[in-house]
Amino acid sequence: GIQGIVDAYRQILPQIQLYGPTNFSPIINHVARFATHSLQQGTAAQYFVLLIITDGEITDLDQTRQAIVNASKLPMSIIIVGVGEADF
């Protein structure tokens, strides 16, 4: 559930270094390839949820918008959560 996600985030945060640029389109396109493959199987047996937790503003906004539009008909959802003081 949500609390499990929050707990995992808090546990790993001290062990990682956050940095930029904040490009979302590569990961959206990567997951979209999995969703496309699933859709081509014709069984609709898989649905993908991409959760992006970010501390920075999106630096590839045009590419991210296009990636979201391209993925909009695929069996996937994209959730972007901004944390920290950046202008989201």
Secondary structure, 3 states (H helix, E strand, C coil): CHHHHHHHHHHHHHHCCCCCCCCCHHHHHHHHHHHHHHHHCCCCCCCEEEEEEECCCCCCHHHHHHHHHHHCCCCEEEEEEECCCCCC
